[in-house]
Amino acid sequence: MPGRSLRARADVATIAAAARPVVVKLGGSVVRSSELAGWLDAIAAAPPPIVVVPGGGALADEVRACQSRLGFGDASAHRMALLAMDQLAWAVAGLRQGFAVGATEPELGAALERGSVAVWAPYALIAERTDIEESWRLTSDSLALWLARRIGASRCYLIKSIARKGATASAAQLARDGVVDAAFPDMLKDSSVPTVLLGRGDHKGFAASFARTGQEPESCGAEIV
C-alpha cells in the first residue's frame, strides 16, 4: 500500500523533527527494583523527547515457562512476549503523570508533540513483521535499537539492574554474558545508533548530567561498541 508507506515515512519525520528523540530501554528487572521511582523521575525531568521501551519482565519470564510446559512454538512465544511488553508499558505509564502509551509511530509522535514521555507498546508495530526474528535470540533490547533507528533517535540507553563497570562495553561480550540478547550485536551494527549501558545507581548521574548540560549527556554510562 504505497499511501500507507508514505504516511509511515512522514510519521517518522515528524517524530524526529526539531529535537531528536532519545530511546530509553527500561529493563524488566529495573521495573521490579527499588530504583524504579528514581529512574522514572530522571526520565521525566530530562529535556529531550524520550521514548521508553519497557522489557517484558516477569510476564515474559512466564511466557518462557509456559512455552516449556505446553510446547508451543517460538512464533507464538514471540507474540506473547510482545504482549508482555505491552502490559509493562501500561504499568509504567500508569506510575507517572505525563507518561503516555503509544503503539505506532503516529501515536508515539503525538505523545512527544504533547510534551509527554512516550512509552512504547510494541505488539501492533512488530507482531506481523517478517523481518523481525521470532525467537528468544531477539528480545526487548534489540527491539529498542530497532525502534531507535526507525524514529531517528540520537541515542539509545539500556537501563539494567547490573553493577556497570567502565566507560565502554563490548556488545559481543554483553551478549555472551547474557546482559543483552544474542541478536543485539548485529542489531547495533545495523542501527548505527549510539547506545549506552546504564546500571544500578546510574539514575543519579543520568539526571545530574542532563541538569548540568540542559541537553543529552555525553559522558553518562558505558558506551556499547
C-alpha positions as CSV (number, residue, x, y, z in Angstrom):
1,M,0.0,0.0,0.0
2,P,2.1,3.0,-1.3
3,G,0.0,5.6,0.6
4,R,0.5,3.8,3.9
5,S,4.2,3.6,3.3
6,L,4.4,7.3,2.6
7,R,2.4,8.0,5.7
8,A,4.8,5.9,7.8
9,R,7.8,7.8,6.5
10,A,6.1,11.1,7.2
11,D,5.3,10.0,10.8
12,V,9.0,9.1,11.3
13,A,10.0,12.6,10.0
14,T,7.5,14.2,12.4
15,I,8.9,12.3,15.4
16,A,12.5,13.2,14.5
17,A,11.8,16.9,13.8
18,A,13.2,19.7,15.9
19,A,14.8,17.9,18.9
20,R,15.7,14.3,18.0
21,P,14.2,11.8,20.5
22,V,16.1,9.5,22.8
23,V,15.1,5.9,23.3
24,V,15.4,4.5,26.9
25,K,15.1,0.7,27.3
26,L,13.8,0.1,30.8
27,G,14.7,-3.4,31.8
28,G,12.1,-5.6,33.3
29,S,14.4,-6.2,36.3
30,V,14.6,-2.5,36.8
31,V,10.8,-2.3,36.9
32,R,10.8,-4.7,39.8
33,S,13.7,-2.9,41.6
34,S,13.7,-0.3,44.3
35,E,15.4,2.1,41.8
36,L,12.3,2.3,39.5
37,A,11.0,5.5,41.1
38,G,14.4,7.2,40.7
39,W,14.6,6.2,37.0
40,L,11.1,7.4,36.3
41,D,11.9,10.7,37.9
42,A,15.1,11.1,36.0
43,I,13.4,10.2,32.7
44,A,10.5,12.6,33.4
45,A,12.9,15.5,34.1
46,A,15.2,15.0,31.1
47,P,14.8,17.8,28.5
48,P,14.9,15.8,25.2
49,P,11.8,13.9,23.9
50,I,12.0,10.4,25.3
51,V,10.5,7.1,24.2
52,V,10.6,4.4,26.8
53,V,10.8,0.8,25.7
54,P,9.8,-1.5,28.6
55,G,11.1,-5.0,28.9
56,G,8.7,-7.9,29.4
57,G,9.9,-8.6,33.0
58,A,8.2,-11.3,35.0
59,L,5.5,-11.5,32.4
60,A,8.0,-12.5,29.7
61,D,9.5,-15.0,32.1
62,E,6.1,-16.6,32.5
63,V,5.8,-16.9,28.7
64,R,9.1,-18.8,28.7
65,A,7.9,-21.1,31.5
66,C,4.5,-21.6,29.8
67,Q,6.2,-22.5,26.5
68,S,8.4,-25.0,28.3
69,R,5.3,-26.6,29.9
70,L,3.0,-26.6,26.9
71,G,5.4,-26.8,24.0
72,F,4.0,-24.2,21.6
73,G,6.4,-22.7,19.0
74,D,8.6,-19.6,19.0
75,A,6.2,-17.7,16.8
76,S,3.5,-17.9,19.4
77,A,6.0,-17.2,22.2
78,H,7.3,-14.1,20.3
79,R,3.8,-12.6,20.1
80,M,3.1,-13.4,23.8
81,A,6.4,-11.7,24.8
82,L,5.4,-8.7,22.8
83,L,2.1,-8.6,24.7
84,A,4.1,-8.8,27.9
85,M,5.9,-5.7,26.9
86,D,2.6,-4.0,26.1
87,Q,1.4,-4.8,29.6
88,L,4.5,-3.4,31.2
89,A,4.1,-0.3,29.0
90,W,0.7,0.4,30.6
91,A,2.1,-0.3,34.0
92,V,5.0,2.1,33.6
93,A,2.8,4.8,32.1
94,G,0.4,4.4,35.0
95,L,3.0,5.3,37.5
96,R,3.7,8.9,36.4
97,Q,1.6,11.8,35.1
98,G,2.9,12.9,31.7
99,F,3.7,9.3,30.5
100,A,1.6,8.1,27.6
101,V,1.5,4.7,25.9
102,G,1.9,4.6,22.1
103,A,1.7,1.5,19.9
104,T,2.5,3.0,16.5
105,E,4.8,5.8,15.2
106,P,1.9,8.2,14.8
107,E,0.9,7.6,18.4
108,L,4.4,7.9,19.7
109,G,4.9,11.1,17.7
110,A,1.6,12.6,19.0
111,A,2.7,11.9,22.6
112,L,6.0,13.6,22.1
113,E,4.4,16.6,20.5
114,R,2.2,17.0,23.6
115,G,5.3,17.0,25.7
116,S,4.7,13.6,27.2
117,V,7.2,10.8,27.7
118,A,6.1,8.2,25.2
119,V,6.0,4.5,26.3
120,W,6.1,2.0,23.5
121,A,3.7,-0.9,23.4
122,P,5.3,-2.9,20.5
123,Y,2.8,-5.5,19.6
124,A,0.9,-3.6,16.9
125,L,4.1,-2.5,15.1
126,I,6.1,-5.7,15.4
127,A,3.9,-8.8,15.6
128,E,3.2,-9.3,11.9
129,R,6.6,-8.2,10.6
130,T,8.6,-10.8,8.7
131,D,11.9,-9.0,9.1
132,I,12.0,-9.4,12.9
133,E,13.3,-12.7,14.2
134,E,10.7,-14.7,16.1
135,S,12.9,-16.4,18.7
136,W,14.3,-15.8,22.1
137,R,17.5,-14.7,20.5
138,L,15.8,-11.3,20.0
139,T,14.2,-9.5,22.9
140,S,13.3,-6.0,24.0
141,D,17.0,-5.0,24.0
142,S,17.2,-5.4,20.2
143,L,13.7,-4.0,19.7
144,A,14.8,-0.8,21.4
145,L,17.6,-0.4,18.9
146,W,15.2,-1.3,16.0
147,L,12.8,1.5,17.2
148,A,15.6,3.9,17.8
149,R,16.8,3.6,14.2
150,R,13.3,3.8,12.8
151,I,12.4,7.0,14.6
152,G,15.8,8.7,14.0
153,A,16.8,8.7,17.7
154,S,20.0,10.4,18.6
155,R,20.9,7.8,21.3
156,C,19.6,4.6,22.9
157,Y,20.1,4.0,26.6
158,L,19.8,0.4,28.0
159,I,19.0,0.5,31.8
160,K,19.8,-2.7,33.5
161,S,19.9,-3.9,37.2
162,I,23.6,-4.7,37.0
163,A,26.8,-3.3,38.5
164,R,28.1,-1.4,35.5
165,K,31.9,-1.2,35.1
166,G,34.0,1.1,32.9
167,A,33.2,3.7,30.2
168,T,32.9,1.3,27.3
169,A,31.4,-2.2,26.9
170,S,31.6,-4.7,24.1
171,A,28.2,-5.7,22.7
172,A,29.6,-9.2,21.8
173,Q,30.8,-9.7,25.4
174,L,27.5,-8.4,26.9
175,A,25.6,-10.9,24.7
176,R,27.9,-13.8,25.8
177,D,27.3,-12.8,29.4
178,G,23.6,-12.7,28.9
179,V,23.3,-9.0,29.7
180,V,21.8,-8.3,26.3
181,D,20.1,-10.7,23.8
182,A,22.1,-12.7,21.2
183,A,20.8,-10.7,18.3
184,F,21.9,-7.4,19.9
185,P,25.4,-7.1,18.5
186,D,24.2,-7.4,14.9
187,M,21.3,-5.1,15.6
188,L,23.7,-2.5,17.0
189,K,25.8,-2.6,13.8
190,D,22.7,-2.3,11.6
191,S,21.1,0.5,13.5
192,S,24.3,2.7,13.8
193,V,22.6,4.4,16.8
194,P,25.0,5.3,19.7
195,T,24.0,3.1,22.6
196,V,24.9,3.5,26.3
197,L,24.6,0.9,29.1
198,L,23.4,2.2,32.5
199,G,23.3,0.1,35.7
200,R,22.4,0.3,39.3
201,G,22.7,3.8,40.8
202,D,23.2,5.4,37.4
203,H,19.9,7.3,37.5
204,K,21.6,9.9,39.7
205,G,24.4,10.6,37.2
206,F,21.9,10.4,34.3
207,A,19.7,13.1,35.9
208,A,22.7,15.2,37.0
209,S,24.3,15.2,33.5
210,F,21.1,16.5,32.0
211,A,20.8,19.1,34.7
212,R,24.3,20.4,34.1
213,T,24.2,20.5,30.3
214,G,20.5,21.1,29.6
215,Q,20.8,18.5,26.8
216,E,21.7,14.9,26.2
217,P,24.7,14.0,28.4
218,E,27.8,12.8,26.6
219,S,29.5,11.1,29.5
220,C,26.9,9.0,31.3
221,G,27.1,5.2,31.4
222,A,29.2,2.9,29.3
223,E,29.2,3.3,25.5
224,I,28.5,0.0,23.9
225,V,30.7,-0.8,21.0
